[in-house]
Amino acid sequence: MGNCCSDVGGGTMAVGGTAPSTSSTNQNDASDWYFKSRGIQGLFSQIELSFSATNLRDRDVFSKSDPMVVVYIQERNGAFTEVFRTEVVLNSLNPTWITKYTITYQFEIVQILLFRVFDVDTQFHNVAVKMLKLEEQQYIGEASCALSEIVSKRNRSLTLDLVQREESVPSIHSQHRGKLTVHAEECFSSKTTAEMTLKCLNLESKDLFSKCDPFLVISKVVESGISIPVCKTEVLKNDLNPTWKPVFLNIQQIGSKDSPLVIECFDFNSNGKHELIGKVQKSLADLEKLHSGREEIFFLPNLVGHDNQNKVLKSKLFVEKYSEIIQYTFLDYLAGGFELNFMVAVDFTASNGNPRLPDSLHYIDPSGRPNAYQKAIYEVGEVLQFYDADKRFPAWGFGARPIDGPVSHCFNLNGSSNYCEVEGIRGIMMAYTSALFNVSLAGPTLFGHVINRAAMIASQSLANDAKKYFVLLIITDGVVTDLQETKDALVKASDLPLSILIVGVGGADFKEMEILDADKGERLESSTGRVASRDIVQFVPFRDVQSKSSTTHSDASEMFRSREYNNHFSLADEGTSVVQSLLAELPAQFLTYMRSREIKPNS
């Protein structure tokens, strides 16, 4: 355990959490870490897909079809790779397959799946499905969707029409091929989490000239007898009677309530060589009993002597609080009907350069090559659009002078004076292009107006008890001029169902943007001294991203894209990673808001 936190910055904060703030606030960094680690930053969840079909086309003459589903996933280069096959269901046009496909769901990318249904010929019924040659089977039809489309449905089920393969010769009359239903379930054996507040009395001081700086490490004991750390508290300075912030233990994570846990108390040292003060082994069930008021004694291994007996210490451990709660996941809220509503604000300040010149960040290339603003809108919108039911997105511009008007720091991108919404990602693109020819770039760069506008929409939705969480994407090329006003707006907005993504384009110095992103631990403070209730900002610079046209996607990819938008383009690998990092914290921010207000998925 000597290397569990090897420096002062890493050691004096909760595991994976943020450094303690000096401001007087009720923030809980330990629970913030828990939300990120369980809730989950980046959101990697195991999803189990099951399949059923209705009214399949009958390809057999003397019997019904014997269908099988083959699943493909689209790779980054646009090609599809086979990843799964169901069993063959005999003589059925309305099959329900038993075998299920498990896939890792990633919120921050679009995962396109292709499903092909085949009728397996009778002569191959004794052949393992993995060994079947698909070209020898009769093709029934196929369908495609994004995994996001399935998990964002209220019942986590999506029914798709089976169609012909694109390269197939269409018949004069469209042929009925049936429907395929895909249902998703999140793989969790337990969502129950124990919350505990732990306290010690009379710790032995390991320092000569000061009191100890204690922290706790909780480990689970596996079958081999090895202890694996699962949780750590923050370090409390100069305290022999510490009470730590609550810790959270997922029942599934530790095995069961009766599984042995080792609780160790260390004295923190900045060189990483932390001294063991004492330890005890108990189960979660034992700790729950301690909550009734009984105290526990730490034991310290004593290797002196022949009997190797443990030395009994005067230090005592108390469980001040113990409770068990259900920790709902991001996907639970989606299944409960919650939506992510996408909003965009685009920087039209003069520092972007003349849009009619190729060196401008706003230049519209006649070849169709997207500029940085178009890339950011598309790549972020491509992910978030699936979580917005009506796909009507508020879109604004700031830092420009509309025709015959003063400089505006929040104008409707569509040119309307009455409404700000546009239809779909394509609608944002069209409104953005149109605005470039209808406004004069000006300045300065002010964020406060668009943040307050987004906050007003989120506040109205909250007042109407709508199941909505809003995501504002701000794309800018410059340093924000109204830094304190922006902080004030963000602190106020931190109480609302709202997250803000900021993308910096061009070569400006974006250090001030990083101040707005509280990843380093210091929460934003307003001009009145109020501290943000949570971190709602994520900033990434969009530097050195080279555009590249996507390769021509085959089969269902083209079919899928044509449903929503045309002129698909993708970022280079560097750009994709930028967008993924931009979106990585969003599920955790969503969950922090919902859990802090005790909002349940079905509330």
N, C-alpha and C positions, 0 to 999 in steps of 0.2 A: 504493500500500500504506500510505500515511500514515494512513489512517483505519481500518485493520483492527481496531484496539483503541484507542479514544479516551480511555479513563480508566484509572486505576490498577487498579481492581477488575476491569475487563474485560481489561486487558492482561496482568496478572500471572498469569492462569490459562489453562489450555488452552482452545481454542475450544469454546464450548458446555459446558465442563466445570465444575468447582467449584474454588473457591479453595483453595490448598494449606493443609493442616492443620498446626498446630504440634505435633501429637502424633506420637509415634514409632510409625508404622504403615506397613504395606506397601501402603497404598492407592495406586491409580494413576488419577489423575483424567483423564489423557489417554485411557486405555483405557475408563474409565467413559463419557466423552463418545462414544467410538467406538461402544460398545454401544448408547447411546441413539440415535445418529444412524444407525446401520446396522441396529439390531435390532428394533424401532425405536420411539422414544417416539411414542405416538399410533398407531403401527403402520398406516401407509398402504401397502398392498401391492397391486400390480396382479394381479388374478386373472382367468384365462382359463377361461370356462365352455364345456364342450362337451356335446352332447345326443344321446341315443339313446332309442329307445322299443321296446317289445315288445307284441305282441298288440293293436294298435290296433283300434278298432272300424271296420269297413269301411262307408263311406258311399256307395260307388259300386255300381252295379248290374252293369255288364259288365266291370269291372276293379277292382283294388284302389285304396285311397285314395292320394292324392298329398299327403302331410302336410307341414306347415310349423309351426314353433314361433314364437310371438310372446312376447316377454319384457316384463314390466311391473315397475316398482319403485314401492314405496309412498312417497309424499311425507309430510312432517311433518304435513300436515293430514288424512292418512288416505286421500287419493285416490291412485289408481294411474295412472302415466304410462307409456306405451309407450316402450321404449328400444332394442328390437332385434328383428330378424326373421331367421330362418335362410333358407336356400334351400329350394326345394320338391323333395322326393324323390319321384320318379315310381313309381307302382304298388308300394307297399311298406307292409306292416303292421308291419314291424320295422325302421324306418329308423335310420340313423346319419347325422347331419347333419355337414357339413364345416365350415361357417362357425361361428365361435366368438364369444362375447360377452365383452368385457373390461370388468371392473368394478373400481373401487377398493375394497378391503376395509378397513373401519374397525372395529377391535376394540371400541371403546367405544360403539358404537351398534348397535341391532338393525336390520338391513337386510332388509326383507321383500320377497321376489320372488314374482311371479305368472307362471306359464307356461301359455299357452293353445295348444292344438293345433288346427289347422284343416285340412280337406281342401280343397285348391285345385281349383276346377272346371277342366276341360280347356280351356274357352274362354279361360282367363286364363293359360295356360302360357307365352305369349310376352310377358307383362307383367312388368316388373321388380317384385320383391317389395315394394319400398317404395311402389309405386303401387297395390298391390292394396287394394280396399275390403273390409275384413274382414266387413262385413255381407252381402256377396255370396258369401262362402265358407261351407262347411258346418262347423259347430262340432263337434269331436270330444270334447273334454274339457279339464279344467284341473287344475292342482295348485299349491300354494303352500308356501313354506318360508322360513326365515331363511337368509341366506348363511352365518351361523355354523354352522347345522346341517350344511352341506355340508363346509366346511373342517375341522370338528372330527371328521369321520369318519376312521377309520384309513386308508382307501384314498382319501379325498377324493371319494367317490362316494355319492350319495344317490338311492335309487329311491323314487318317489312314485306313488301310485295316482291315475290321472286320474278326476275326478268331474265331475258335471254342474254347470253354473253354478247358483248358489244360487237365482236367480230363475226357473230353468227349472221346468216342471211335472214332478214326478217320476212315473215310470211305476209301475204296480202291482208289477212285478218289476224289481229293479235291473238295469240293463244294463251289460254288460262294456265298458269303455272303454279298457283297456290300462294300461300303466305307462310312466312317463317317468323316465329316469336322467340325472342331472346330475353331471358330473365337473368338478372344479376343479384347475387347475394354476397354481402361482405363476410369474409371468413374471420369470425370471432367466436371463441369459445366462452369468453367472459368479458363483459364491459364493466364489471364491478371494480371499484377502486376504493382502497382504504385511505382515509386522510387522518394523519396523526400529528399532534403537537407534542414534541418530546422535550423533557426538562431534566437537568441534572443538578444535584446539590453536593457540595463539599468535594469538588474535584481536587485532586492532588496537583499542586503546581510543579511544573517541570523546569521553570525558569528561575534563575537566581535573583534577578533584580526586578521582576515583574510577574504578574499573574499569567496564567496560560491563555492561549488563544484557541479554544476548543472547537472542533467540528466533529460530526458523526458520519460514519460510513456504514450503510446497511448492505449486507451481502446475502445472497442465497447460497445454500449448500447443495451442490449437485451430487449425483450418485457416487462419483469417484471421491467425494470428500473435499473437493476443491471449493473454495468460497469465491463467488463471482459477484463483484459490486453491482448493485442495481440502483442505488440512490445515495446522495450525499447532501448534507445540510450546508448552509453558509458558515463561514468562520466568524465567531464572535470574539472581539478583542478584549483582553484583560478581564476575563469573566470566569469565576470558579463556580457560579451558580447559573449557568446559561439556560435560556429558553429559546429554542430555535423556531424559525418559521415553519409552518406545516409542511410535511413531506407526504408524497402520494405514492402508493404502491398498488399497481394493478394486480389483481388476484391471478390472472392468467400469466403475468410476467414472472411471478415467483413460484408458480406451480399450484399451490392450494393454501388455505388458511392454516393447515397443519404442517406445512413444509418448514424445515428449520431455517431460521435467519440468524445471522451473526451481526450484532450491533457493536461497532468499535468506536471508541472516543479517542481522537488524536489531538495533540497540541501542534498547531500549525507552525512550521518553520519556513522562511522564505527560500531556503536552499533546497527545499523539497524533501528533506529528511525529517518527516513528521514523527513525533514521539508518541507511542501508544500509551495512553493513560489507563485504559481498561476496556474490557469487552464482556459481552454476555451473549448466550445463544438462546433464543426463544422463537416460538412460532408466532404468526400473526394472531392466532387464537389466544395465545398467552398474553400478548400485548393488549388485546382487547380486554382481558380480565384485569390487567394492571390499571386500566382506566377507572376501575371502581374505587381506586384510592390506595391500593396496596403498592408498596414500593419494591424496587428490585435493587440488587447489589451487583456492582461490577466485579468481575474476577480478573486478576492479572496473572498470566502465566509466570511461575517462578521456577526457573531452571536450576536454582541452587539446591543442592542436596540430592539424595538418592530417590526420594519418593515422587519428585516432580509434581507435588501438589500445588494447587493454585492458592495464591495469597488472597485473602479476603480484604477488600478495600472498604473504606468508609464512604466512598462515593455512592450515590444513590440515583437511580433512574426512575423517572415518573412519566407516565403517559397522561399528559394534561387533557388531551382531547382525542377521541377516537370516533370515527363515523365511517359508514360505507355508503358510497353514492354510485349511481350509474353514470358513466362518462359517455355521452353520446358522441358519435363521430361526425365528421363533415358529411359523409354520405347519408347518415341518419337524417340530418336536416334536409338534404335534398329530397329524400324519400318522403319527408313530411311536408313537402310543398314549398320549401324556401328557395328563393331565386337569388342569383347574382345579377345586378343590373349595371350594365356597362355605360360609362360616360367618357367623353373625350374633350380635352382642351388643347388647342394648338397655338403655339407662339408665332405671332405675325410681326415681331419687332424688326426694325430695319437692319439689325446686325446679322440677319439671315442672308442678306444680299439680295440684289434685284432678281426676282423670280424668272425674269426673261433671259438671264445670263447663265451659262452652264456651271459657273463656280458658285451659284447660290444653293443653299441648302433646300430651298423651295423649288428648284428648277424641275420642270416637268419634261422629261426626256421624250422626244417624239418616238423613240424606239420602244417605249413602254418600260424601260428600265426604271424601277421605282427609286425615289429619293428616300432619305432617312426617315422623314415624317411618314411617308406612305408605308414603309417597312414596319415602323413601330405600330401604327394603327392596325395594319393587317395582322401582324404576328400575335399581338396581344388580343385583338378582337377575335381572331380565329379560334382562340382557346375559350374566351369568355362567352361567346355568342350562344353556346349550347346551354348555358345556365340562365338564359333570359328568355322567357316564354314568348313574348310578343316581338322580340328583336327590334324594338324601337329605341334608338339610342340618342340621348341628349348629346349635342355636339356644339362646342363653342370655340371661338377664337379670342385672342387677347393681344393688345399691343399694336392695334392698327386703327387707321382712320377710314371708316366706311365713306362711301361717296357722299359728298356734301354734309359731312358731319364731323364732330370732334373725335379725338382719339378715344377708343373704347377698350376697356380692359376685361370685358366679357360681352361678346356679341354672338348672336346665333349664327352658326356656320352656314345654315341653309338660306340666310338672307331674310328670313321672316322676322317680323317685329312681334309676332304673337306666340310662336311655338318654337321649341329648340330641337325637337326630335327628328331623326331621319330613319329611313327604313334600311336596316341591316348594315353590314360592313361596307357593301357597295355604296349605300347611301352616304356614309361618312366620306368615302373616297370622292364621290361626285361633288358633295358639298364643299369639301376641302379645295378641290381643283377650281370650282366656280368662284370661291371666295378669293383665290389668288388674283383673279382678274377683276374683282369688284371692290377691293380695298387697297389703301395705300399703307405700306409698312411704316411703322412709326416706333413708339416706345414710350416710357421705359418698360422693363419686364416686371410686372406685378402679378403675383399669384393670388393675393387675398380675395379679389373679386370672384374668381371662378371657384375657389374653394368654398366661399360663403354661398355661392349659388348652388353648388352640389350639396352642401350641408342643408340648405333650405329644403331641397327636394327630399333628402333623407329624413329630415325632421317631419315633414308633412306625411310621408309614408309611415313613419313611426306612430304619429298621432292617429292614423287610420288603422293601426294594428295590421298592416300589410306584412306578409312574410317575404320581405325584401331586404337585401344587403347590397349597398352600392359601391361600385369601384370606379374611381375617377382616374383616368390616364392623362397626365400632363406631359406634353412633349415640348422641350425648350432648348434653345441654343445658347442661352446666356445666364449670367449670374442674376439671381433674384434681387430686385432693388428694394422691395418692401419686406426685408427679412423679419423684422419684429412684428409687422402686421400679419405676415404669413404665419408666424409662430402663434399669434393670438387666434387666428382662424383655425389652425390645426388643433390647438388645445381645446377650443370650444367644440370642434368636430369630433374629438376623441370620445365623446359621450354618445355619439350617434352610430347607426349601422353603416359605416363608411370607411373605406380604405382608399389610399391615394398612392398611385404608382407614378413616379417621375422618371422620365427618360431624358438624359442630356445628350443632345446631338451636336456635332461640330467639335471644335478644339478648345473651347473655353475652359477656364479653371472652375471646376464644380465643387470646390471645398465647402462652400456654404450650403450646397445641396446635401452634403453628407451630414451637416449639422441637423437638418430636418429629419434625417433618417436616424432614429434612436437606437440603432443596432449595438452601439458601443456602450449603452447603459444609461446615459444621461437623458432622462425624459425631458421633453420640451417644457419650457416655462413661459407663461404669458407675461405681458407687461405689468399685470396686477399681482404677479407672484403665484398664480394658479398653475399647478403641474398637470400635464396631460394624464388622463386616466389610463391610457394605454398607447402603445406605439401603433400608428396607423399609416406610416409612410414607408415606402420602399423606393430607393433611388438606385439607378444604374446608369453609368455613362455608356453611350452607344458608339464608342470610338472604333476606328479601324475595321469597320464591317464592310466587306466587299459584297456587292449584290451579285447574285447569279440567278439565272433563270432556271426554273425547275425542269427536269427532264420530263418528257411526255409520259404521264402516268397511264398505265394500262388498265383495261377492264373496269372494275367497279370504281376505281379512283376517279376516273373521268366522270362516270355516272354520278358519283357522290358530289363532286365539286359543282356539277352543272345545276344541282338542286338549289344551291345557295348563292354562288357567285362565279364569275368567270375571271380569266386573266390571273390565274394563280401564280404566285411567285414565292420563292422561299429565300431565306437568308442563308448566307454561308454558315459553316459550322460554328464560327465564332458568334454570329448573330443569334443563332438558335440558343446557344448557351446563355447569352445575355438575357433573352426573353425568359428562359426558364428560371434564371436566378431572380429576375424581376417578380415573377409570379410565385416563387417558392414559399414566401411567408404568408400569402393571402389566406389559405385555409386556417392557419394558426390564428391570424388576426380575427377572422370570422368566428372561430370557436371561442377565443378569449372574450369577445363581445357577448356571445350567446350565454356562455357559462357564468360570466360575471353578473349577468342579469337574470340568471336561473331561467332562461328561456328554453323550453323543451321542444323537440322536433314536432310534436303533435299539439302544441299549445295554440 
